[in-house]
Amino acid sequence: MDDSDNHGMIDAGEATRRLRVSFATLYSYVSRGLIHSEAQPGNTRTRLYSTADIERLIWQKTLARKPSAAAATALSWGLPVLETRISQIQNGMLTYRGRNILELADTSTLEDVAMLLWNAPVNPFAAARFSRAAIPGWSEAAERLRDDPVIDRAITLMSFVRRVLKDADDSSALAAQLVQAMAAAVVTGTPDVERPLHEALAACWHAPAAADIIRRVLVCCAEHELNTSSFSVRVAASTDVDLATCLLTGLTAYCGYEHSGVVLEARELLRQVMAQQDPTPLIASLTRTGVPVAGFFHRLYPDGDPRAREILSHLSVPAPVARTIEAIGQITGLKPNIELALVIVEQVYRLPVGAAEAMFITGRSVGWISHAMEQKMSGIRIRPRASAGR
């Protein structure tokens, strides 16, 4: 079975090859609850085995045999290499400090989530008032970058912020201003920071009806464990740089395909779907290769991304898009991820192109700051050793 076609599950032959064990030993692992197994769709006599469980067993066996080798492989989708109380992904669910994000998304604002993730005793946004006028060079740069991609604009403008907003005694108050600055950097207007950020963004986009779904999106995007951008933030924070620099580190990591690149491809997919009366030929071409379709599947959520499920459940998804999602699911077993959900929100509410990235960046700035704070408090410098390999 090809890795690209398993969606988190592999057959017995591939499982025994990776584990370097017999079929009997594989079945023993299953009976002991170490590896999850389920019937193959369309063939109940054949079983499939959880890739995540198998990788965990391999890591544990390697650790027992050679700790240095285990440490090297842990950096590639391995077991967590850092302890964090900020968020966890377990059994297909994401929690923020032990609280289910689906419950938080129902009633919380991004500001509420920031209080939770930052362990802030009082609302740090209550008195935070970011002002573009207080940042030398901002207005001129913002005008010059009006038509640039959101991520490029944010990186440039936040570099101006970094020169002014340095760490102060009250880091939560500073952090709140930085989140407000991020919101200002991703829109071409001037968000009213005296309002909750979801309302401020909706107003800038002249889409007041989108305020509640933007709120849900910001909450769902606020944090996602030790992903690449958050890990990059922690590496920077471990060198004791200021919070604004940590945010810039997260932004530059976001430029990669795994973050913004998937959003771009998902947006193009949505454009193609909406341009065709019958999406059947497009669906056939997308699913023929066995490679996951952009905007579908997340390795940590074999049964579907709960963030996407939460967002899409509160949308009136256009019929062609809904048919495409259903057809791809039937053919491949894949379900939408957060990136596709973001561009659907952008489409449904006719938000400006780039709003998907803007919402993600604004929400995730809260998580990036929480990781920077936690890493600074730990006093640990992240500095892996190099290996010449084999």
PyMOL commands that set and color helices and strands:
alter all, ss='L'
color gray80, all
select helices_A, chain A and resi 3-5+12-19+23-31+51-65+67-74+101-107+110-118+132-134+138-144+150-164+171-185+197-204+208-221+228-237+243-254+257-275+280-287+306-312+319-332+338-348+355-378
alter helices_A, ss='H'
color red, helices_A
select strands_A, chain A and resi 9-11+37-40+43-50+87-90+93-96+99-100
alter strands_A, ss='S'
color yellow, strands_A
deselect
rebuild
show_as cartoon
